[in-house]
Amino acid sequence: MSQPAATTKNRVESVGDMVAPPPPPPSSSSKSSRKCARCRSSKRIASQNKANFEKSAAPFLFMYYRNSSWLNFSEDVVKKLRAGFLERRPIIEASIDGAKYFFDLKRMVQIDYVTGNQRSISWIDENHKCFFPNVFYSEEEITESENESVSGDNIGCNFKDNSNNCNAKIEIEVKIDGASSKRKRDEPEVSSANKAVDVIKRQRLEDGGAARWPDSLLLRETEKAYVVVKGHFLNGMKKADDGVTVTSIHQCKHQGHMNKARRKAFEKQVGITKSARGTSNIVYAWYGAAANVVESVLAHGFGMPSIVPAADVCGVGIYLSSFQLPQLSAKLADADDNGVKHLILCRLILGNVEKLEAGSKQYHPSSVDFDTGSDDPENPKWYVVWSAKANMHIMPECVVSFRASGNIHGQPRPAAGVVYSLASLFSKIKSCLPPAKVREIWISYSTFKAGKLARDAFLRHLRLVAGDEVLKSAILEISASG
């Protein structure tokens, strides 16, 4: 079966909780028994896959299963499948690279018209719910999920009724939300008895290992939630760094006393914002910081405003990058002693978003009509949440830890052999800066030398205080004199 055009950024590594088909049975009686069991299982699976088709909203993304991975179909294929879905046609014919295929949406399979080869398909609907088949087919090969025995094991379940939570020990609240603030949706009311959340179901975790972060669980690479979060993280990050690798993903449990209170305050704010604005306008966004700040956020909540590059400043508050742009928040994340950086995937109540001007020092809403800010509400790179509201409007969900390759697109590399001492740099810039700024830089440098501030954080603070133009001018002078 030919493969539709797909790039590395479209690759979502497969759920690894699949096992190979059972070996051939030793006897005919056993074979007959297993055949009957497979028939019953197939009927149940077909029924569950059909339910996906019936309850799903119109998809905006289709994926196919190949070589143990979920890959995105091209836009042309998605457009054709979406049109057929809207017409409620269960069978859709489409051509890909000159080959003809049938798409059976009820069975969630793609069938080669000539060879009869099949592979599984899945989709994410416009409500950002994910729908995967219970059995994954890759060409003629069939693998089955370890969790198939769990009744109703569809990822796209909506826990509006706590009695239908599939006996899940823990719920994961990772909604795949690519919407910007212009795409506003109505959310169901939230209450302690009936939490209406658009979720990917968190599966029962079996000893995934020791968690690094407070009140969190380490997800296994075979977790479906791990696969989806990793895939969307890499889709954005690989635009900036082809060699980036995910080292771990932790799930926030929200079970500690303080975190239970934070979740309750967040859920209350959802209702308040919806009542005042008509929609709470919830999106997902990325928060980047040093490891000690990440730990503090998970344990105590958000505190100090973010320090961002001068070119990105548009207010004073907590900065989170758009869900499609984790690479922006990655610039704010300082590597730990092991060279690993960390981003927090957060749910964010936007409410009404106001446009913030570049270089603005605004630290609160300009009027009671706004809740949060953005550099561009229609096409946001950054969301800014005012510090006073941060812990009511931001709810951490996952921590993605990753290692950068150093091959950052668009990042200039220093000329070979050129090293600028900080002493030389200070001597050049101190005459261009007011004494207060020089003192601030020196304090920051002393903190860095004492091992209490990461190198990346110090350099970022240096750029923020001195400004790129002053630093560039000083470096050019040093180069000319050297």
Steps between C-alpha positions, in 0.01 A plus 500: 500500500655829397566760760340847482732795516604547859794675659684438822297766673185305429635189667337393825684205647274204556331396815735231612249302703437268207583129496561264211220268384490169689693205352315232301297274732624143547175317437189524287272517803706783639492664158122478489469641848733791422320567174171539685667723755649714223161526333342624821792737555480628141131574538563690821788694346295581189219622723736725695659641185153564354414692817799727433355591160157566646600715795790693347464857380645589159873414494763763423793256495525140371792265571607156375695225675827394338824352629383526862423870462202728448560733205291790370318477167558784254263796501338386174414160647373656822278738303342212306450282808355787700252579221388137494474494878279809501271320254502205742635267231666201671689396184707760313710448188819701455817492289846550652807524277305338216380203707133446585386436857178447689464652845261316732431755772287265707772235513771768507709342224655601167478231228714475186263453204744273310677293768240505775767599754366684801627733767332681784400864494413739782399862533467804724169682475424872510428471873859377533406149610717215375349183353721194456392146408535233766716285272776657290562361152822571312462357149412130551652496847257531790593593850271514797498736793589366845206697628247346261345313791393828656143573397457816297874551447461784251733789553234750404278453800348793681461448871173684541371209705733376769330161484638450148862567573611154384628426852797723424711553807610841386366739239727687263385842389706560189270651240652537155415862448655674203257787521612856546296749694293576192351151509268525793300204619231445756610276783265301721454618855753363746402360838657265750240234428498525122823627347444563134846476350613430146766246573723227386435229754786440736562129525586304811868548567710206604824591665623736233798597718579764759355844427743791498243773561273556802145362481561335162522161331758391246321387183628195319592538134225250423230725644270640234510837676881495484486430126255780423671764715842404366374513142358849529804623691735373229281636220580847630852448633638336186432822310780649708712196590498186284694297755298574813411192707240453774649340812187473716144622549347538845129528574380745764280311749345797685460281807696697756313729738619822336454372146148383573422854612662641184295269279183597682581870453575440131171317445311775680671757276383307192140553608554864598664585168237320298224680687663839443627454143271235352795261468798421717709460182733228627811413298820307560832684517864441595690649794880486503737565789800360687457168681481662844225733377308208348520319834384811685204549262384141551539520877387855576357659186613781271682793654754727332431644153677337207826642364479499121726633222464874443355440154211299651411729791136611490411535866600383847356165600515125446584420136369184333553421134224379269440123491647480149817686606676315784832610348435854625461397863798268458713815469395594854587156639849474648674164474561316828828337604428211262441726202123436509236772467141492620169646379167489679193435286222703660129554464440872472178697549529786252160665536512826305848563361639848440780591264819607675740736328863405449719625784200565724553503878132435567448266796120491531197509267444834331132477595249268667407372154820293469641201684834424332730645235682390185744635248238424233159368612418382147828315442668477840859410565487597866224514759560722802320424826517768766684378809208576730277264299751234400404226745131535420546504122783247450487129585815288440426163340829346381873563520685414179875455550721511192855529380586750226745397230670838473407518132255787537356638176566868447730530800831657400809314611797693639809517283748224574752593768331827599441528874393818670588528870236646723756744638558642150127509437429684825767759429336574166135512606528678837553834330185445295272407788374687807663400832186319616510263204874440535444413866211268408717316246784466750268355766363255246854400400603449863197276552597302191861458620372379838315219322156634591403603148521292182723627220210526255300701753791738562560560129129555441488748788808675360326541165183619668674769708766616254306452179612329182620820333737591784639146518542480124683832492728393786584166335579672171735741679676211674533316168642808327753562776598131516 
